[in-house]
Amino acid sequence: MTSHTLDDLLADNGVRGRYVLVRSDLNVPLDGATVTDDGRVRASLPVISKLADAGAKVIVMAHLGRPKGQFDPKYSIAPAANRLDELADFDVTVASDVVGPSAREAAAGLAEGSVLVLENVRFDARETSKVDAERVELSKELASLTGENGAYVNDAFGAVHRKHASVYDIAALLPSYQGDLVATEVQVLKTLTEAPKRPYVVVLGGSKVSDKLAVIDNLIGKADQLLIGGGMAFTFLKAQGHNIGGSLLEEDQIAVCQEYLQRAEKLVCDIILPVDVVVADKFGADAAYEVLDADKIEEASFGSNGLGLDIGPKSAEKFASYITGANTVFWNGPMGVFEIPAFAEGTRTVAQALAGSEAFSVVGGGDSAAAVRALGFSEDDFGHISTGGGASLEYLEGKTLPGVAALEG
C-alpha cells in the first residue's frame, strides 16, 4: 500500500481556489504567550507555504498540550499561530474556536493563498474520544469547512501515532495526502529499521527506562551498539550490581535491564553504559557536584545519596568515539539535565560528535531536538531532526501508526 504525497496533490488537479485542510504540528513550548522554541512552527511552514503559494485556501488544524477537551486559555493555539504569521509571507487568521461560528465564518471568507489556523483541536473533546462515532462526527464538521472540493494533508508526524479525529478519521472523508514532513519521517525511519548502513549506533537517554523498553527490545538485534545515558542509565547500572546513591531508579525494571544485557551478549550487540558520572548533592543550578566512576557514586564527598545528573567526561568521549566510527546513528534522549549548564556537557559532547560525523544521523525529536537547539547547534549540522518524538519511538518499536495507515490506499 502506498500513500499519495503533497506533490501528487499539487500535480494532479492543482489546488488554486480549493480548500486544503492541513494537520500540522504546532505543539510548541510556551512561557505564557511566548513561544520558547519555534522549531515545530518552522518545520510546519514549508508545506503550508507550498499550498498557499499554489493558491489554496489553507485551513490548519493543530493541537497544543493536553487541555482535556475544553477551552483553556493557557493552551490556546494563538501564540503558535502568531509565530507562524511572523515567519510567513502569507496572511494568517486565527479562529477562536475549532468548528464553531468563528471557524465557519473565517473559512467562508478565506482568500486564495491565505491561511486559517483553527483553535486547538483538543479543545473539542471529540478529537481524542475513544468512541469512534464521536471522532467521526467532529471529522465531518472539519471536512465541511472545505466545501465540495476539499483535500486533506497530514504533515504532523508528531501526532500520527494517535487515533484522533484530525489525524485518523478525517482521512476517510477527503482525498488524503502525506505532507513532506510525514513522507520524510517515514522514509528515514524505514532506513533505520530496514536497511541501516553499518556500524549502526543507537544513543538513548532521557529519564526513564520504561519509556524506551520497546525501542530497546526491537533494536537490540538490529543495532551494533546501544549507548545508554541519561537517568535511564542508572537502572542499568543497578542491574549490574552497582550502588547508584540517590540517582533515578525504576526498581521494577531492574530485571528487564538484566535480561537486555544478557540478550545483547547473545546477539552481538554491545550495550555501552557510562563509566563515570557527574554526581550532585541536590537537583538544581546551585548544586555542589563532582565526577565519580560509575561504580563509586556512593563515595561522593557530600554523602552516599548523591544524584547522578549527567554522564561524565570519560563516558562522553567514549560515546563520541562510537558515534564518530558509525555510518548510521539514531539519538533519542539527552545524556543529562542539559537545561542546567553544569550537567549539559554529556549531551553537548554527543551532539558535537553527531554534528561532526559523516554518518547518516537522526536526532529523534522531543527533548533531543530541543537540546541541540538550546545548546546552540544548527539543525543543518545533523542529517535529520525528527519532529516525531513519541511517534518516532513507536515506529522504531515496530508498531503501526494510525495516522500513517489512514493515508495508505
N, C-alpha and C positions, 0 to 999 in steps of 0.2 A: 504494500500500500504506500502510495506517495502523496505528498501534500502539494497543493498549489502555493506558489510563492507570491510575494508582492510584485515581483517583476512580471509574473503571469497576469496579475490584475491590471497592471499598467499597460501591458502589451495587448491584451485581448480586445477589450472594447473601450479602453481609456476610462478615465474617471471624471472628466470635466463635467461639472454640474451634478454629479452623483454624490449622494451621501455615503460616506465610508465611516463605519463605526470601528474605532481602534481601541483595543485593550492595551494600555501602556502600563509601565511600572514607574509610578511616581511616589513610591513609598520611601520618602526621604526622612532623615532625622531632622527634628526641629528643636529650636530653642525659642519657645514662644511662637512668634510668627516668622522667625528667621530660619531659613534652610541652612543647616550647618555643613552639609555635604551634598552637593548638587549632582553627583556622579550619575545617578539614575535619570535625572532630568536630561542631562546632556546625552546619555545613551539613548533616550527615547526620541530625541529631537530629529535624527536623520529620517526615520520613517514618516513621522508627521510632516516634515518638510517636503519629502518626496511627493506625498499626496497633495499637500497644499500647492506646491509648485505646479502640479499637473491639473490644478483647477477643481479638486474635490472639495466638497463641504465636509470637513472632518469633525467628527464627534469623538472625543477622547473619554474613555472610562478608565478609572484607576481607583485603587484603594490607598489608605494611609492608616497604619496602625490597626488596632482591634477595638473599634468603638461599640461592639456588641449590639449592632442592629438598630441603633438610634442616633439621632443627631447629637454630636458632642463637639463644641467649637474647637477644642484643642486638637481634634483630628480632622479639621477641615482641610480639603484639598487645595484651598485658595493659595496658601504660601507657595506650594509646589507649582501651581498653575501660573502664579505671578512670576516665578523664576523662569518658567518656560517662555512667558511673554517677553521677559527681559532678554533672553538668549535668541529669540526667534526674529525672523524678518517678515512674519505674517501676523495678522490680528488674532488675539486670543480673548475669548469671552469666557467667563466662569459662571455656571448656573449655581443657584443657591439650593437646588435640590437634585435628586437623581433622575426621576422620571415624572416629576410634578409640573406645575404650571410654569415655573421658571425655565426648566429644561425644554419643555414643549415650545414655549414662545421663542426662546433663543434659537432652538433648532430650526423652527419655521422661518426665522429671519436671517439664517446664516448665508453669507455670500460665498461665491466660489473662491477658493484659495484661503478661506478663513477657518478658524478652529474654535470649537466649543469644548470646554472641559466640564464634564458633569461633576457634581459634588460627589464626595467619597461614596463609592458604590456600597460600601459596607454600612452606610447609614440606613440602608434598606435591609431589614432582617432576612428578606428572601434571598439575597445574594449568597449567603453561606448556609442556607437552610438544608437540613438533611432530608427534607421532604421534596421529592423530585418535582411534584406539581407546583409547589411554591416557587422554586427556582425557574421553572419553565414560564410561569406567569410573569415574573419580572423580565425574563429574557424577551418575551413577546412585547412588553411595553418598551424595552430598549430598542428592539428591532423596529417598532412602529415610528420611532423618531427619524428613520431613514427613508420613509415613504415607499414608493413602488419599486425602486431600482437600487436598493442599498447593497452594500457589501460589508463584510467583517474581516478585519485584520487583527490577528493576535501577535502583539510584539512584546508581551510581558512574560519573558521566560521565568521570571521570579515567582509567577503565580500559576504556572502550568501544572503544578502538582496538586492543585486544588480543584475539586469538582464543584465549582461555583458558577452561578448564572452567567456572569460576564466572561467566563473563561471556557466553560464546557457547553452549557445548554444553548447559548446563543449561536454556536457554530452550526447547529441543526436547522436554523431558521433563515440564514442568509448565505449567499455564496461566500466561502471562507478561505482565508489565505494565511500563510505563515509570514509574519513580519521578518525583517532582516535579522533582528536580534535572536528570535526563536530559531530561524534557519541556521544561523551561525553556531549557536549554542549546541544544537542537536548534532551538527557535523563535528564540532570539537569534541564533544563527549563520546561520540562514536569512535573517534580516533583513540581516545584514552582507554576505551573498554574493548575495542575490537582489534586495533592494529597499531599499538604504540611502538615507536622506534626505540630499541633498547640501547643502553640501560634505561629502564623506566623507574623513576624515583617518585614516591608519593610522600609529601610532607603534611602531617596532620598535627593540628594544635587546637587551641580553644580549651574551655574549662572542663568539659565532661566527656569521659569515655563513652557513656551511654548515648550521646548524640552521634557518635561515629561508628557504633558497633557494626551496623550492616555494611558500611563502606569498607571497614577493615575486613569483614568476613568475605566480601566479594572481591577485594583487591589482593588479598594475601597470595592467591595463586597467579596473579597477573603482574604485579609489580616485582621489581628486583630488590628494592629496598623500601621499607616503610620507616620514615623518620618521625618519631613521636615527641612532640614538645608540648608546651602549654600546661595548663592544670591537669589535663588528662594523663600526662606522663607519670604523675605521682602514683596513680593506681597501678600502673605497670611496674614502677619501681617497688611498690609494696608487694606486688605479686612475685617479685624476685627475692623478697625477704628483707628488703631494706627498711630501716626506720625513716619515716618521712616527716617527723615532727608534727607540726600543726598544718601541714600542707593539705590542699584539697584532696579528698579521698572519697571514692564511691566504694564503700565496703562490699556492696552486693555485686560488684563487677570484678573483684579480685580473681575469682575462679575462672571467669571468662577470659581475663587477660592472661592467666597462666595457660589456658587452653590455646589461645592465639600464639603465644610464644612457642609452644610445642608444635603446633601445626606449621608455623613458619619454618622451623628447622627441617621438617619433612619435605616441605615444598620448595626448599632452597630460596626462600625469601627472607632477607635479613630485616629483623625489626631492630632499629637503632634507637636507643634511649639516651637521655642526657647523661654525661659523665661528670658534669659539675652543674651547680645550681646557684642562682642568686637568692639568698635567704634573707628575709626581713623580720624585724621584731613585731611588725604590725602591717596592716594594709593601709597605705597612704603615702602621699608625696613626701611627708616628713619622716618616714620610717628610717631607722638605722638598718643597714644591710651589709652583708659580706658574701663572698663567693666561697662555696664549700664543695668538696667532692660529693657526688650524688649518694654515696653510702655513708656520709658523715654529717647529714643535715642536723641531727640531734646534738652535734658538738658546737653549735653556734655559741658565740661568746655571750649572747644575751639570753640564753636559755634553750632548753631542748624542744620547745614548741614553736620554733621559728617557721615562717611561712615561705615556701618556695614560690617566687613570683616571676621568675624568668629562667631560661636556660643560661648556663654560664658561658664564658668566652671560649673555653676548650670545646664545649658541645657545639657552640655556634660555628666555630671553624670546621669542626668535623662534619656538621650538616652541610656547610658550604662546599666542602670538598666533594661530597657525594653529588650535590647539585651541579657543580662545575663539570663533573665527569659524566653527566647524564645526557641522553638525547631526547628524553621526554620527561617533563616534571609537572606534577599536579600538586598545588599547595592549597590547603584549606585550614584556616585557623591560626591565630597568632601564637608566637612562642612564649609570650609572657604578657604582663599587663602593660601593653605598649602605650597606653594613654598617659602613663607616668614615666618621665624620661629615664629614671634610674632603672626601670625594668623594660625598656624598649629595645635594648641592644641586640638581643637574640632575634627578635623579629626583623630589626633593621639589617642584620647580617644575612639572614635568609633572603630578604628582599633584594639586597645588593647582589648576592650570588645569582639570583634569578635574573636580575636586570642585566648582569654581565655575561650571562650564559648564552651560548648559541643553540641551546636545546629548544624544542617546541615547549613553551612554558605556559601553563594555565593557572591563573590565580582564581581560586574558587569562590569568589563573591563574598557577601556578608562582611564579617569583621576583617577578613584578609584584604579585601578591596579597600575598605575604609582605612586600614593600617598603612597600605602603601601610599595612599594619598596623604594621610596625616603625617607620614614621615618624609614627605617631600619628593616622592618619586613621581615620574611622569608615567601615565598609562601606556605611553608609547614604548616604555622600557621593557614591556612584557609581551609575550606572544598573544595572549588573550586574557582579558579580565572578565570573568563571568559576572553576569547580572543575576545569576540564579539563586545563590545561597542554598536554601533547602531543596529547591528543585534539582539543582546540580547533584547534590548528595543522593537524592532519591534515584536519579538516573544511574549514578555510579553504583547504587545498591542493586540495580537490575530491575527496578520497579517500572511499571507502565505509568506514564504521566498523562492524566486525563485530558489536559488541555492540548497536548500534542496529538494524542489519539483522536480527539474530536476533529482535528483538521485533516485527517487522512481519509481519502476516499478515491 
